[in-house]
Amino acid sequence: MKKIIMIILPMIVLSTPCKAQSDIDNLFSLDLAYAFTGILNQGWGIGINYEKKLFDFLSIKGNLGHMTFSTGIKNVYNTSVSLSLFVNYYPLSSGLDKLYIGVGNGCDFMNYFGSGELPPDGQDTLVHITPQLGWKFHVLHFLMIDVSTGYKFIVSDTQNYKQIKNYIYTGFRFGLGLNILFSEILKK
């Protein structure tokens, strides 16, 4: 946790001189939470998001993520694809920055492989609901940092899930995203 704070704190300090933009209508972002989870479990991951403002103070965000990691069972690995959709409310901004409160629903499609003792069914589908709270702030005129936390409720799973619940789990989540403002890059 100290390492995360040491990474984020300088970003917050550096973001203060950047001009805030409340006219942001859409964002494309890399979701680093998938990479962190993959690395912590001897694997890798990547996530991407696209967020579109529907009305002032309200947006919709889609997420696509992929991870491949070790399950902790000898010679058994897992590859997953995650799809989710969030609705976010921005009480302090009419754009897609500052404080937001959101709720989303998603699915994780899991596939087990390897030479070890595989689960009876080599696949899982997990359905989850996640309320979240986050803050987006500018670091550069074309780059924003998105720090969030949420609580993932798994509402549907299979028996295989019991064996990997340490990797895809119900509970508090921490998110870190890099939001790229392509409209600002293209203006140059």
C-alpha positions as CSV (number, residue, x, y, z in Angstrom):
1,M,0.0,0.0,0.0
2,K,2.9,2.4,0.8
3,K,4.2,1.8,-2.8
4,I,0.9,2.7,-4.3
5,I,0.7,5.9,-2.2
6,M,4.3,6.8,-3.2
7,I,3.3,6.5,-6.9
8,I,0.0,8.4,-6.6
9,L,1.0,11.2,-4.3
10,P,3.5,12.8,-6.8
11,M,0.8,12.6,-9.5
12,I,-1.6,14.5,-7.4
13,V,1.0,17.2,-6.6
14,L,1.9,17.5,-10.3
15,S,-1.7,17.7,-11.4
16,T,-2.5,21.0,-9.5
17,P,-0.9,23.3,-12.0
18,C,-2.8,21.7,-14.9
19,K,-5.8,23.5,-16.2
20,A,-9.0,21.6,-15.4
21,Q,-11.3,20.9,-18.3
22,S,-15.0,20.3,-17.5
23,D,-16.0,20.0,-21.2
24,I,-14.7,16.5,-21.6
25,D,-17.3,14.4,-23.5
26,N,-15.5,11.0,-23.9
27,L,-12.5,9.2,-22.6
28,F,-10.5,6.2,-23.7
29,S,-8.4,4.7,-20.9
30,L,-6.0,1.9,-19.9
31,D,-7.1,0.1,-16.7
32,L,-4.0,-0.9,-14.8
33,A,-5.8,-2.9,-12.2
34,Y,-5.8,-5.9,-14.6
35,A,-2.0,-5.6,-15.1
36,F,-1.4,-5.4,-11.3
37,T,-3.6,-8.4,-10.5
38,G,-2.0,-10.5,-13.3
39,I,1.5,-9.7,-12.1
40,L,0.7,-10.4,-8.5
41,N,-0.5,-13.9,-9.6
42,Q,2.5,-14.8,-11.8
43,G,0.7,-13.6,-15.0
44,W,-0.2,-10.6,-16.9
45,G,-3.3,-8.5,-17.8
46,I,-4.6,-5.5,-19.6
47,G,-7.8,-3.5,-19.5
48,I,-9.3,-0.8,-21.6
49,N,-12.3,1.5,-20.9
50,Y,-14.4,3.9,-23.0
51,E,-16.5,6.4,-21.2
52,K,-19.1,8.7,-22.9
53,K,-21.0,11.6,-21.3
54,L,-24.7,11.1,-21.7
55,F,-25.9,14.3,-20.0
56,D,-24.2,16.8,-17.7
57,F,-23.2,15.0,-14.5
58,L,-24.0,11.5,-16.0
59,S,-21.9,9.1,-18.1
60,I,-21.8,5.4,-19.2
61,K,-18.5,3.5,-19.2
62,G,-17.7,0.2,-20.9
63,N,-14.8,-2.0,-19.9
64,L,-12.9,-4.9,-21.6
65,G,-10.2,-6.7,-19.7
66,H,-8.0,-9.8,-20.1
67,M,-5.8,-11.7,-17.7
68,T,-3.8,-14.9,-17.8
69,F,-2.4,-16.1,-14.4
70,S,-1.5,-19.0,-12.2
71,T,-4.3,-20.3,-10.1
72,G,-2.2,-21.6,-7.2
73,I,-3.0,-25.2,-8.1
74,K,0.1,-26.8,-9.4
75,N,0.4,-26.5,-13.2
76,V,-3.1,-25.1,-13.6
77,Y,-3.5,-21.6,-15.2
78,N,-6.4,-19.4,-16.0
79,T,-7.2,-17.0,-18.8
80,S,-10.1,-14.7,-18.4
81,V,-12.0,-12.1,-20.4
82,S,-14.0,-9.5,-18.4
83,L,-16.8,-7.3,-19.8
84,S,-18.6,-4.7,-17.7
85,L,-20.8,-1.6,-18.1
86,F,-20.9,1.3,-15.5
87,V,-23.1,4.3,-15.0
88,N,-21.3,7.2,-13.3
89,Y,-22.6,10.3,-11.6
90,Y,-20.3,13.4,-11.3
91,P,-21.7,15.6,-8.5
92,L,-18.8,18.2,-8.7
93,S,-18.4,18.5,-12.5
94,S,-20.5,18.6,-15.7
95,G,-17.7,16.8,-17.5
96,L,-15.9,13.6,-17.0
97,D,-13.5,14.7,-14.2
98,K,-13.3,15.1,-10.4
99,L,-15.4,13.0,-8.0
100,Y,-17.7,10.3,-9.4
101,I,-20.0,7.7,-7.9
102,G,-21.0,4.7,-10.1
103,V,-22.5,1.3,-10.2
104,G,-21.8,-1.4,-12.8
105,N,-22.6,-4.9,-13.8
106,G,-20.2,-7.3,-15.5
107,C,-19.2,-10.9,-16.4
108,D,-15.8,-12.6,-16.1
109,F,-15.4,-15.5,-18.5
110,M,-12.8,-17.9,-17.1
111,N,-11.0,-20.8,-18.9
112,Y,-8.7,-23.3,-17.0
113,F,-5.8,-25.0,-18.7
114,G,-2.5,-26.7,-18.0
115,S,-1.1,-30.1,-17.1
116,G,-2.2,-30.2,-13.5
117,E,-5.5,-31.3,-11.9
118,L,-8.0,-29.3,-13.9
119,P,-11.5,-28.6,-12.4
120,P,-14.2,-30.9,-13.7
121,D,-15.6,-28.2,-16.0
122,G,-12.8,-26.2,-17.6
123,Q,-14.8,-23.0,-17.7
124,D,-16.5,-20.5,-15.3
125,T,-18.7,-17.5,-15.8
126,L,-18.9,-15.1,-12.9
127,V,-21.6,-12.3,-12.9
128,H,-20.9,-9.4,-10.6
129,I,-22.3,-6.0,-9.5
130,T,-19.8,-3.3,-8.3
131,P,-20.6,0.1,-6.7
132,Q,-17.6,2.4,-6.9
133,L,-16.3,5.8,-5.9
134,G,-13.5,7.5,-7.7
135,W,-11.7,10.7,-8.6
136,K,-10.2,11.8,-11.9
137,F,-7.5,14.5,-12.1
138,H,-5.4,16.0,-14.8
139,V,-1.7,15.3,-14.9
140,L,-1.0,16.8,-18.4
141,H,-3.4,18.6,-20.7
142,F,-4.0,15.2,-22.5
143,L,-3.7,12.8,-19.6
144,M,-5.8,12.2,-16.5
145,I,-5.3,9.7,-13.6
146,D,-8.4,7.8,-12.4
147,V,-8.2,6.5,-8.9
148,S,-11.1,4.5,-7.6
149,T,-12.3,2.0,-5.1
150,G,-15.4,-0.3,-5.1
151,Y,-16.9,-3.4,-3.7
152,K,-17.4,-6.3,-6.0
153,F,-20.4,-8.5,-5.3
154,I,-20.3,-11.8,-7.2
155,V,-24.0,-12.8,-7.7
156,S,-23.6,-15.9,-9.9
157,D,-20.7,-18.4,-10.1
158,T,-20.0,-22.1,-10.5
159,Q,-18.2,-24.7,-8.3
160,N,-14.9,-24.0,-10.0
161,Y,-15.0,-20.5,-8.6
162,K,-14.4,-21.9,-5.1
163,Q,-10.9,-23.0,-6.1
164,I,-9.8,-19.5,-7.4
165,K,-11.7,-17.2,-5.0
166,N,-8.4,-15.7,-3.9
167,Y,-7.8,-14.3,-7.4
168,I,-11.3,-13.2,-8.5
169,Y,-13.0,-12.4,-5.2
170,T,-15.9,-10.6,-3.6
171,G,-14.7,-7.6,-1.7
172,F,-13.1,-4.2,-1.9
173,R,-11.3,-3.3,-5.1
174,F,-8.7,-0.6,-5.9
175,G,-8.5,0.8,-9.5
176,L,-5.9,2.9,-11.2
177,G,-6.5,4.1,-14.8
178,L,-4.7,6.4,-17.3
179,N,-7.3,8.4,-19.2
180,I,-6.0,9.7,-22.5
181,L,-7.7,12.8,-24.0
182,F,-7.3,12.1,-27.7
183,S,-9.3,15.3,-28.6
184,E,-6.5,17.3,-26.9
185,I,-3.7,15.4,-28.7
186,L,-5.4,15.9,-32.1
187,K,-5.6,19.7,-31.5
188,K,-1.9,20.1,-31.6
